[in-house]
Amino acid sequence: MSQTLDFGSSPQGNSPDLVKDATVETFQADVLQASLEVPVIVDFWATWCGPCKTLGPILEKEVQARGGKVRMVKVDVDKNQMLAQQLRIQSMPTVMAFVGGQPVDGFVGALPESEVRGFIDRIEQAAQQMGLGGGGQQGPGAAEYVAAGDEAADAGDLGQAVQLYGQASQMAEEGSDEQAGALAGLARCYLAAGSAEQAQAALDAVPEAKRGHPAVAQVQAQMSLGGGADDGELAEARAAFEKNPQDMDAGFALAEAQIGAGRSEEAIDTLLGLIERDREWNEGAARAKLLTVFEALGAKDPAVKTGRRRLSSLLFS
């Protein structure tokens, strides 16, 4: 059954790495410690504050546009009154900028977008003078977003993965490995959600020179293997092969049914058995299919590592 995802949402949606909510318990880590690496803009706001509703989106837009060179933390003063008192916050909205663990600038009240942009520019310059942010240690780049997307996809959080891969594809240079990895990640998510057409569209967007990128090749292999075999088809294929274990065609059909049912390890065993029996059968079809399975699973998969060792033993014994 396919999953329903909001694939139409903007890939530049807010990332939890760039904009987050903070409390008195997390302020130390989210603001003071984080600002040792990259400038942090803190927006003190309240639900009843009209100007806050205007200023907040402007701040978020400017922070997102800088691709990790500055971060933003939002603090609801009604829920964090002790923190507001400690920092002597009296009016909303109040914005404070932290660099190197210390407040360096700020303002009170809603400002027009041009003035907000100038404020953040000043903060970036201050950070550069201290060897942080744009002039020193950089915020998350395209490669970091791809890696975060991989983690989210591995955890099954396809919606979050799509956002991260989309952000990476926007940040990456044209024709770069990061762009290829981001597009391959999007294709992987679309395929997992049951949308082969969207997956193919993402792969088609990969520059020709990067079609051999490992992540791209892996998704292409996954698509070429197809899927959809049910338990009944698998049982039928297994019974046919068990009835005549010398029938290479029946063995190959069993392997394909195992692949379609998502039983890749069983398919590897079946294909290795066919190769052991006749490695040249059907112009090496079993070996070619096995290599495609390896590609689809990825080099880090334990079954792939074991399977490759067994294949080498068969081929070079």
C-alpha positions as CSV (number, residue, x, y, z in Angstrom):
1,M,0.0,0.0,0.0
2,S,1.4,3.4,-1.0
3,Q,1.9,6.2,1.5
4,T,0.4,9.7,0.9
5,L,2.9,12.4,1.1
6,D,2.7,16.2,0.4
7,F,5.2,16.1,-2.4
8,G,3.9,19.3,-3.7
9,S,5.2,21.3,-0.7
10,S,8.1,23.6,-1.2
11,P,11.5,22.0,-0.8
12,Q,12.6,25.2,1.0
13,G,10.3,24.6,3.9
14,N,11.5,25.4,7.4
15,S,14.3,23.1,8.5
16,P,14.5,22.2,12.2
17,D,18.3,22.9,11.9
18,L,17.7,26.6,11.0
19,V,14.5,27.6,12.8
20,K,13.3,26.1,16.0
21,D,11.3,26.8,19.2
22,A,13.2,27.0,22.5
23,T,12.3,26.9,26.2
24,V,14.1,27.9,29.3
25,E,15.4,24.3,29.5
26,T,16.8,24.3,25.9
27,F,18.0,27.9,25.7
28,Q,21.5,27.1,26.8
29,A,22.0,24.5,24.0
30,D,19.9,26.1,21.3
31,V,21.2,29.6,21.7
32,L,24.3,30.1,23.8
33,Q,26.1,26.9,22.8
34,A,24.9,27.0,19.2
35,S,26.0,30.6,18.8
36,L,29.6,29.5,19.4
37,E,29.5,28.0,15.9
38,V,27.0,30.2,14.0
39,P,25.0,33.4,14.8
40,V,21.6,32.8,16.4
41,I,18.7,35.2,16.1
42,V,16.2,34.9,19.0
43,D,12.6,36.1,18.4
44,F,10.7,36.7,21.7
45,W,7.1,36.7,20.8
46,A,3.5,36.2,22.2
47,T,0.3,34.8,20.6
48,W,-1.5,38.1,21.5
49,C,1.1,40.3,19.8
50,G,0.0,41.6,16.4
51,P,3.4,42.9,15.3
52,C,4.9,39.5,16.2
53,K,2.8,37.9,13.5
54,T,4.2,40.3,10.9
55,L,7.9,40.1,12.0
56,G,8.2,36.4,12.6
57,P,7.7,35.3,9.0
58,I,10.1,38.0,7.7
59,L,12.8,36.8,10.1
60,E,12.2,33.2,9.1
61,K,12.4,34.0,5.4
62,E,15.7,35.8,5.8
63,V,17.2,33.1,7.9
64,Q,16.2,30.4,5.5
65,A,17.5,32.4,2.5
66,R,21.0,32.3,4.0
67,G,21.3,28.6,3.9
68,G,22.7,27.9,7.3
69,K,24.9,31.0,7.8
70,V,22.6,32.1,10.6
71,R,19.9,30.3,12.7
72,M,16.8,31.4,14.4
73,V,15.2,30.5,17.7
74,K,11.6,31.4,18.7
75,V,10.7,31.9,22.4
76,D,7.0,32.2,23.4
77,V,7.3,34.6,26.4
78,D,4.0,33.5,27.9
79,K,5.3,30.0,28.2
80,N,8.8,31.0,29.3
81,Q,8.2,33.9,31.7
82,M,11.2,33.2,33.8
83,L,13.5,33.3,30.8
84,A,12.0,36.6,29.6
85,Q,12.5,38.1,33.1
86,Q,16.1,36.9,33.2
87,L,16.8,38.6,29.8
88,R,14.7,41.7,30.8
89,I,12.3,41.3,27.9
90,Q,9.6,43.9,28.4
91,S,8.0,44.5,25.0
92,M,7.1,42.2,22.1
93,P,8.4,41.5,19.7
94,T,12.0,41.7,20.9
95,V,14.8,40.3,18.8
96,M,18.3,39.6,20.1
97,A,21.3,38.3,18.2
98,F,23.8,36.0,19.9
99,V,27.3,35.4,18.6
100,G,30.0,33.5,20.4
101,G,27.7,32.9,23.3
102,Q,26.9,36.6,23.9
103,P,24.2,39.0,22.8
104,V,25.7,41.4,20.3
105,D,22.7,43.3,18.9
106,G,18.9,43.5,18.9
107,F,15.8,45.6,18.4
108,V,12.2,46.0,19.7
109,G,9.1,46.1,17.5
110,A,8.4,45.1,14.0
111,L,10.7,46.3,11.3
112,P,10.2,46.3,7.5
113,E,11.9,43.5,5.5
114,S,14.7,45.7,4.3
115,E,15.7,46.7,7.8
116,V,15.5,43.1,9.0
117,R,17.8,42.1,6.2
118,G,20.3,44.8,7.1
119,F,20.2,43.7,10.8
120,I,21.0,40.1,9.9
121,D,23.8,41.4,7.5
122,R,25.4,43.2,10.5
123,I,25.2,40.0,12.6
124,E,26.9,38.0,9.9
125,Q,29.6,40.6,9.6
126,A,30.1,40.5,13.4
127,A,30.3,36.7,13.2
128,Q,32.9,36.8,10.4
129,Q,35.1,39.1,12.5
130,M,35.0,36.5,15.3
131,G,35.8,33.7,12.8
132,L,32.2,32.2,12.9
133,G,29.4,31.8,10.4
134,G,30.2,33.0,6.8
135,G,33.8,33.9,7.5
136,G,34.8,30.8,9.5
137,Q,32.9,27.7,10.5
138,Q,29.9,27.3,8.1
139,G,26.4,26.3,8.8
140,P,24.8,23.2,7.3
141,G,25.5,22.9,3.5
142,A,24.0,20.8,0.8
143,A,26.0,17.7,1.8
144,E,24.8,18.0,5.4
145,Y,21.2,18.2,4.2
146,V,21.6,15.1,2.0
147,A,23.0,13.2,5.0
148,A,20.2,14.3,7.2
149,G,17.7,13.3,4.4
150,D,19.4,9.9,4.3
151,E,18.9,9.5,8.1
152,A,15.2,10.5,7.9
153,A,14.6,8.2,4.9
154,D,16.3,5.3,6.7
155,A,14.1,5.9,9.7
156,G,11.0,5.9,7.5
157,D,10.2,9.6,7.9
158,L,9.6,10.2,4.2
159,G,7.9,13.6,4.6
160,Q,10.9,15.0,6.5
161,A,13.3,13.3,4.1
162,V,11.6,15.0,1.1
163,Q,12.0,18.4,2.8
164,L,15.7,17.9,3.5
165,Y,16.5,16.5,0.1
166,G,14.6,19.4,-1.5
167,Q,16.5,21.9,0.5
168,A,19.8,20.2,-0.5
169,S,18.8,20.3,-4.2
170,Q,18.2,24.0,-4.0
171,M,21.5,24.7,-2.3
172,A,23.7,22.4,-4.3
173,E,25.7,23.6,-7.3
174,E,24.5,22.5,-10.7
175,G,26.2,19.2,-11.7
176,S,27.6,18.5,-8.2
177,D,27.6,15.2,-6.3
178,E,25.4,16.9,-3.7
179,Q,22.7,17.7,-6.4
180,A,22.8,14.1,-7.6
181,G,22.5,12.8,-4.1
182,A,19.6,15.1,-3.3
183,L,17.7,14.1,-6.5
184,A,18.4,10.4,-5.9
185,G,17.1,10.8,-2.3
186,L,13.9,12.4,-3.6
187,A,13.5,9.6,-6.1
188,R,14.0,7.1,-3.3
189,C,11.2,8.7,-1.2
190,Y,8.8,8.8,-4.1
191,L,9.5,5.2,-5.0
192,A,8.9,4.2,-1.3
193,A,5.6,6.1,-1.4
194,G,4.5,4.2,-4.4
195,S,5.0,6.9,-7.0
196,A,7.3,5.5,-9.7
197,E,6.5,8.3,-12.1
198,Q,7.7,11.0,-9.6
199,A,10.7,8.9,-8.9
200,Q,11.6,8.7,-12.5
201,A,11.1,12.4,-13.0
202,A,13.6,13.1,-10.1
203,L,16.1,10.8,-11.7
204,D,15.6,12.4,-15.1
205,A,16.6,15.7,-13.5
206,V,20.0,14.3,-12.6
207,P,22.7,15.8,-14.9
208,E,24.0,13.3,-17.5
209,A,27.5,13.4,-16.1
210,K,26.2,12.3,-12.7
211,R,24.0,9.4,-13.7
212,G,26.7,7.0,-12.4
213,H,26.5,8.5,-8.9
214,P,26.1,5.6,-6.4
215,A,22.9,6.9,-5.0
216,V,21.4,7.4,-8.4
217,A,22.5,3.9,-9.6
218,Q,21.0,2.4,-6.4
219,V,17.5,3.9,-7.0
220,Q,17.7,3.0,-10.7
221,A,18.5,-0.6,-9.7
222,Q,15.5,-0.6,-7.3
223,M,13.2,0.6,-10.0
224,S,14.5,-2.0,-12.5
225,L,13.7,-4.8,-10.0
226,G,10.1,-3.8,-9.8
227,G,8.0,-5.4,-7.1
228,G,4.5,-6.4,-6.2
229,A,4.7,-10.2,-5.9
230,D,2.3,-11.4,-3.3
231,D,2.6,-14.5,-1.0
232,G,0.5,-16.6,-3.3
233,E,2.8,-15.9,-6.3
234,L,5.9,-16.5,-4.2
235,A,4.5,-19.9,-2.9
236,E,3.6,-20.9,-6.4
237,A,7.1,-20.1,-7.7
238,R,8.7,-21.9,-4.8
239,A,6.6,-25.0,-5.3
240,A,7.5,-25.1,-9.0
241,F,11.2,-24.9,-8.2
242,E,11.1,-27.5,-5.4
243,K,9.3,-29.8,-7.8
244,N,12.2,-29.6,-10.3
245,P,15.3,-28.1,-8.6
246,Q,17.3,-28.6,-11.8
247,D,15.0,-26.3,-13.8
248,M,17.1,-23.1,-14.1
249,D,14.1,-21.1,-15.5
250,A,12.0,-22.1,-12.4
251,G,14.8,-21.1,-10.1
252,F,15.2,-17.7,-11.8
253,A,11.4,-17.2,-11.6
254,L,11.6,-18.0,-7.8
255,A,14.3,-15.4,-7.4
256,E,12.3,-12.8,-9.2
257,A,9.2,-13.6,-7.0
258,Q,11.4,-13.3,-3.9
259,I,12.7,-9.9,-5.1
260,G,9.1,-8.7,-5.8
261,A,8.0,-9.8,-2.4
262,G,10.8,-7.9,-0.7
263,R,12.8,-11.0,0.3
264,S,16.1,-9.9,-1.0
265,E,18.2,-12.2,1.2
266,E,16.3,-15.2,0.0
267,A,16.7,-14.0,-3.6
268,I,20.5,-13.7,-3.1
269,D,20.7,-17.3,-1.9
270,T,18.6,-18.5,-4.8
271,L,20.6,-16.6,-7.4
272,L,23.9,-17.8,-5.9
273,G,22.6,-21.4,-6.1
274,L,21.9,-20.9,-9.8
275,I,25.3,-19.4,-10.5
276,E,26.9,-22.3,-8.7
277,R,25.0,-24.7,-10.9
278,D,25.6,-22.9,-14.2
279,R,27.2,-19.5,-14.2
280,E,26.8,-19.1,-18.0
281,W,23.1,-20.0,-18.1
282,N,21.1,-17.6,-20.3
283,E,24.1,-15.5,-20.9
284,G,24.9,-15.0,-17.2
285,A,21.3,-13.8,-16.4
286,A,21.5,-15.0,-12.8
287,R,24.8,-13.1,-12.1
288,A,23.4,-10.0,-13.8
289,K,20.3,-10.1,-11.7
290,L,22.3,-10.7,-8.5
291,L,24.5,-7.6,-9.2
292,T,21.3,-5.6,-9.7
293,V,20.1,-6.8,-6.3
294,F,23.4,-5.8,-4.8
295,E,23.2,-2.3,-6.3
296,A,19.6,-1.8,-5.1
297,L,20.4,-2.8,-1.5
298,G,23.6,-0.8,-1.4
299,A,27.2,-1.7,-0.5
300,K,26.7,-1.2,3.3
301,D,23.9,-3.9,3.5
302,P,25.2,-6.9,5.5
303,A,23.5,-9.3,3.0
304,V,25.4,-7.6,0.1
305,K,28.7,-8.0,1.9
306,T,28.1,-11.6,2.5
307,G,26.7,-12.2,-1.0
308,R,29.7,-10.6,-2.7
309,R,32.1,-12.8,-0.7
310,R,30.2,-15.9,-1.7
311,L,30.0,-14.8,-5.4
312,S,33.8,-14.2,-5.5
313,S,34.3,-17.6,-4.0
314,L,32.2,-19.2,-6.7
315,L,33.7,-17.2,-9.6
316,F,37.4,-17.6,-8.6
317,S,37.4,-21.1,-7.0
